[in-house]
Amino acid sequence: MKTMSKAGVFLLTAGLVLTLFATAVEAGSRKVTREGPRGGSVEKSVTRGGGTATRDVTRTAPDGRSFERSSERVVDRENQSVTRSSSTTYPDGTASQGTRTVTRNDDGSTSVEAERTNRAGGTRTFSGTWSSE
């Protein structure tokens, strides 16, 4: 079962790496705020440029509680790596976060390093290298 999930992670991340290296990130930013009919709101902000893309979303309920999610993707063409990180803050004040770096190595293999911290503070790490043979 673990082999299958690692293979799935590899295929997904390898596909993302190939897609990201093949396309350039366009520069620019935008911000949108929407008000709900009952008083809540959603604010989204997206910024792209220089190999970095960030996205921030804040959802606010009518009673003032908020849910925040931030994500960032950094493409480093020199080192042939893509790093994705995200963090979430929940209305009760707890938070979770994660980071994953995928690197294409000189020998044709792909390396993945990831770390994820859940709301309770537990941390999981993962690292592996796959060859394209």
N, C-alpha and C positions, 0 to 999 in steps of 0.2 A: 504494500500500500504506500509506503514512504517513497519507494522508487518511482511510482506512478505520479505522485504529487510533485516530486522534484523534476520529473520529466515535463510535467505540465507547466511548472514555473519556468523551466528552461525555455520551452517553446514559446511561451508568452513573452518573456523578456527578450529572447533573441529576435522575435518578430518586431517588438517595439524598438529595439536598438537599430535594426536594419531600416525601419521606417524613419526613425529620427535622424540617422546619418544621411539618409537619402534626401530629406527635405530641409530647407532652411526655415528658421523662425523669423516671421515678419515682425518688424518693430511697430510699436503702437500700444495704446492703452485705452480702456473704456471703463466706465462706471455706470451702473444702473441701479436705481432704487425704486422699489415698487411698494405701494401701500396696500394693505388688505382692507376689505370692506368692514372688518370688525376691529380695526385698529392696529394690527400687526404689520410688520414690514420685512422686506428682504432686500439686502444691499449686496450687489455683486461687483467685484472689481477684477479686471484682467489686465496684466501688463506683459508685454513681450519685447524682447530686443537683446542683442548681444549674446545669443545662445541661452538666455534665461527666460522662462515663462512663469509668472506667478498668478495665482487665482485665490481670491479671498471672498468668502460668503458669510454674511451675518444674518441670521433669522431672529427677529425679535417678536415675541408673542404680545398680545394686547396687555398682559399683566406685567410686562417689562422683562421677563426672563429671556435670555438670548442663547443661541447656539451658534458657535463660530467655527468655521473650517477654513484652513489655509493650506495651500499646496504650492510647491515650487518644483520646476524641472530645469536642470542645468546640463547643457550639452557642452562637453569639453572635447573639441575635435582633435586637439594636439595629443591628448592621452587616450583618445577613442573611448570615452566613457560618458554615461548618462546617469545623473543622480536625481532621484525623485524623493522628495520629502513632504510630509504632511503632518498637520496637527489639528486636533479637534478639541474644543472646549465646550462642555455640556452645560445645560442650565443649572445643574446642581454644583457647579464649580470644579468637577473632576475633568481630567484631560487625558488624551491618548495621543501618541505620536509615532511616526515611523520614518525610516530612511532606507532606501535601496539604491545601490550603485551597481551598474552593469558595465563591464569593461571588455572590450575586444582586445585580446592579447596578440602579440606579434606572431605567435606560432599558429594562429587561426582559432584558438580556443576562446571561450567566453567565460568570464568570471562574474559571479554575483555575490554581493555582500549585503545583508539586510538586517535591520534591527527594528523591533516593534515593541512599544510599551503600551499596555492597556490601562484602562481607567483605574484599576486597583493597584497599579504600580508594578505589575509583573512584566518582565522583559523576556522576549524571545529573540534569538539571533540565528542567522542562517548564512552559510557561506559555501560556495561550491564552484568548481570549474568543470566545464564540459568541452570536449573536443568535437569537431564537426565530422569526425570519421564515421 
